[in-house]
Amino acid sequence: MGEDKKVIFSGIQPSGAITIGNYFGALKNWTKLQDEYNCLFCVVDMHAITVRQNPAELRQQARDLLALYIAVGLDPKKNIMYYQSHVPQHAELAWILNCFTYMGELSRMTQFKEKSSKQGQNINAGLFTYPVLMAADILLYQTDLVPVGHDQKQHLELTRDIATRFNQTYGDVFKVPDPFIAKVGARIMSLQEPTSKMSKSDENPNNFISLLDDLNVIKNRIKRAVTDSEKEIIYTADKPGVKNLLDIYSCSTNKAIAEIMPGFEGKGYGDLKKAVADALIAEIEPIQKRFQDIRKDKAYLDDIIKTNTDTAKYLADKTLRKVKKKIGFPQ
């Protein structure tokens, strides 16, 4: 890792399909960071098990996600891409940080309240302490910047509080990370309920598009996307379905909204949906082809996993050894 570059850490859970919302909101932006920053892009499989997972599916989805990281354009020689569960320092530091985190802080986490209301009897301790593991993920690597969406800001604030609390007790051990707000990227919404964010855990498959969906499925889901009873193509919050389609088109073509709007003057929603589907497929099809090639090359992917894991372990251990010494664990 370049000594003069700031460190960025981010990760995605390998549960469910990776949607175009994940791609335009995170993955595509990550590719623009890899030359300017030292980047760690983790497959956060330890976070995924707060919800019961099918073991075979979790293994496959984790490998698929790592292959997708590369397929979208992340260079495994420039970035550290690895499985969270392969680096035990994440769990070790999480336990230590649990002892520096207050119950009241965790009980105020909005995501815990939302997720626990959906999980029936499986309101496990991991769901409650999830933000502490997230803090460990970030602080292990002396991270400067964390790309965060609106739903993770609260967790990053907690991470900053934990780091500051630890530093005040033991000296300057952790960097206190700042949020990284991407300059570009739209918040992609559900196709059938455009006032809600597109989610890979949505029970209705017509609400989202996966990066690996069949191209005909993508066309049909765009065709069925909700618009409204009017006809004019206008970019406004009052027309959330139309606005969402325009955002998808803008992200797919790398053109600003102001640049694309003149092309839709006098046209109808059918024209808009066709243009969106064509642009989205042009963006996704090459990624799918690269993904299939990477996924077939077992030796290539295994080598990346080993090399990146070794690097992540080395960096994580530097921090963890310092932490253990500070709190008084025997050397």
N, C-alpha and C positions, 0 to 999 in steps of 0.2 A: 504494500500500500504506500502511495506517495506521501512523504512526510509533510509536504506543504499543502495538502488538500484536506478539506473538512470531511468528516465522516457522516454518511447518511445511512440510517437503518430503516428497513421496512419489511413487511411480510404479508402473506396472504394464507388463509386457511385452505387446506386441500379437501374441503368438504363441499360437495355440490359442484355444479358446472361453473366454470369461469365465464362470466357474462361480458357483453360489450360494455356494460357499466364499469366492471373491474378493469377492462382494457383501456377505455378512454379516460377513466378517472384515475388510474394508477399506472398500469403496465406501460402504456405508450409514453407517459410522462417520464417514467423511470429511464427509458432509453435515452432521454435528453440529458440525463444527469451523469451518465457513466464516464464521460471524459473530464468533467469539471470536479467531480467529487470521488472520494473513496466510498464505494457503495457495498452494503451488505443487504442482499435480498433473500430473506429466509422463507422456507416453506414451514409455516408454524403449525406443525402437526400435533404438538402437545396442547395447544389451545383447542384444537378440533375435538378432543375427547371429553370436553365438558358436556357434549351431547353424545349419546350412544352412537357409535359408528360400526358399520360392518367391516371387520378387519381386512378382508381381501380387497374390498372397495377402497378403504382408506389407503392401503399400500399402493394400489394402482393410481388413485387420484393424486397422491403425493408425487409419484414419478411423472405422471402426466403434467402436473403443474410445473415441475422443474424443467421438463422438456419445453413447455410453453414459454417459460421465462426466456429460454434461448431462441425459440422460434419467433418471438416478437421483436428480437433484435438485441437482447442483453448478451454481451460478450462474456463468456465464463473466464476469460483471462483478465478482463478488466474489473469484473465484479466478483464478490464472494457470494455464491448461491449454494445453499445447503439445507439439509433437514434439521429443524430445531432439535428433534429427538436424538440426533447423532452427536450432539454437543452437550454432554451432561452438565456442563457449567451453568447452563440456563436454569436447570432445576435446583442446583446447589445454591446459586445466588438468590433465587426466588425464595428459598426457605429462610435464608439470612434476612432478606428484606421484609419477609412476613413479620419478623420480630421488630421491625422499625415502621410498621404500618398499623394504623389504628382501626378498630372495628367500625367506628363511626364514619371514618373516611370511606371505607368499602361499602357500607350500607347506603351511602348517598349516591353511589354510582347509578346513573340512569339506565345503563345497559343491563345491569344486574336486575333491576326492577322489571324491565321489559322482558328479559329472557326468562326470568323465574316465573313470570305470569304465564308463559307458554309451555313450560316443561313439566307440568303436572307434578308427579311425585319425585322427579329427578332434579330437585334443587340441591345439587351437590356442593361440597365445600370448594371444589375447583372453580365452579361458576362464580362463587363469591370472591375468591382470591385471584381470579383471572387477571385483574389489573396489576397485581404484584409480579406475576410472571412476565407480563408485558414490560413492566419497569425493568426487570432483570434483563430481558432481551435487549433493551435499549442501552442500559448502563454498562453492561458487560464490555461493550466495544468502544467506550468513551465517545459515544455518539454526539455529534454537534447538532444535527438537524434530523427531524422526523417528519416525513410527509404525512399529514393527517387530514382526514375528512372531518366534517362537522361532528359525526358520531363518535370520534375518538379523541376529541379535544380534552374532554374531562379526564380521560386516562393519562394523557400526556401531562396535564397539570398535576395529577397525583404523582407521576414519575418525578417531576421536578421537585415536588414537596419532599418525597422520600430521599432523593439525592441530597437536597439541601440539609435535611435533618441529619443524615449520616455524616455529611461533611462538617456540620457544626459540632458533632460529637467527636469525630476522629481526625479531622483535618481534611485537606483537599484530596479526596479519593476519587470522586466521580465528577465528570463534566456534567453540568446541568443543561440538558438539551433544549433546543428551541424548536418550535414548529416550523416546518418548511411548507409554505403555501405556493403551489405551482402557479406559474404565470398563465398557463392555458389549461383547457380541459373543462368540459361541461359536466354537470351532474345529470346523468342519464336516468330517466324515470321509467316506471312500469308502462308497458305498451297498452294495457287495458285499463290501468288506474294511474293516469299520468300525474296525479298529485302526490304519488308515493314513489320513493326511490326504487329503481330496478334492483331486485335482490335474487341471488342465486339460490336462496332457500325458499323462494316463493312456491306455493303448492300448485299454482296454475301456470303450466309451461308457456301459455300464450302471453304471459306478462314479461317474459325475458327472452333474450337471444344469447345462446352460448357461442363462444369463439369457435367451438368445434361442431356446431350444428350443421346438418346437411344444408347445402345452399338453397335447395327448394323449400326447406322448412323456414329458412330465413326470409325468403321472398313472401311466403304465405303469412308469416307472423307480422311482417311490415304491412302487408295488404289488409290484415284484420285489425291493425292498430286503431285505437279510438281517436277520432278527431272531434267534430262537433256538427251541429245542424246547419252552420253557415257554410260559405263557399270560399271566402277570401283567405289567401295565405298571408297571415300577419304574424310577426314574432312578438307575442305579448303574453304575459302571465295569465291574462283572461282567457287564453286559448291554449291550455296546458298540453293537450294532445298534439296540436300543430307545432307548438314551440318545441316539444320533445323531438319530433321528427326532424325539424330544422336543425336542432342541436346535433342529432346523429349524423345528418348530412354534412354539417360544418366540420365535425370531428373526422369524418371519413375522407373528406376532400382537403383537409388542412386549410380551409378558407374561412375567413371571418364571416359572421352573420351579415354584416353590412355589404360584404362582397357577393354573397350568394342571393340576397333578396331580389335584386333586379331580374334575375333569371326566372323567378316564379311569378312575375307580374302577369295578371290576366289568366293564370293557369288554375286548375282545380286540384282537389285533394288526390284524385287518381294519378295525376301527373307528379305530384309531390311524392307519393308513396313509391311510384316506379323509380323516380330519381334517387330516392333514399336507398331503396333495395339495391339498385345497380352500384351506387357508390360504396355501400357497406360491403357488398360481395367483392368488389374490386380491392378493398382494403383487407378483407379477411382471407380470401382464397390463397394468396401466397403464404400467409401464416400457417394455414392448415397443411399446405404441401410441405413446408419446412418441418412442421411438427411431426408429420408422418415419417419423414426421413430420419429425424433425430430419434424418434421412438423405436424405429427398427434397428438402430445401431447401438446394441446393448453395451458393447465394450467402450464406445465413446462416452455414453452417459455415465457408466460406472466409473470411468476415469475422472470425469468432472466431479462426480459426487465425492470420491475419495480425496482428490486434490483440494477441493474447496472446503471439505470438512476439516482436513488437517490444518488449513490456514485459519479457519474460524476457531478451532480448538486452541491453537497457539495464542491468538489474540485474546480470547476469552480467559485463558488461564493467567495471562499477565495481570488482568484486573482482579480475578478471583484470589490469586495468591496475596495480592496487596490487601484485599478486604479481610481475608482470614488472619493475616498478621495483625492488622489494626484491631480486630475485635478480640484477639487473644487466643486463637486456636493454636495448638502445639504445631511447631514447624517440623 
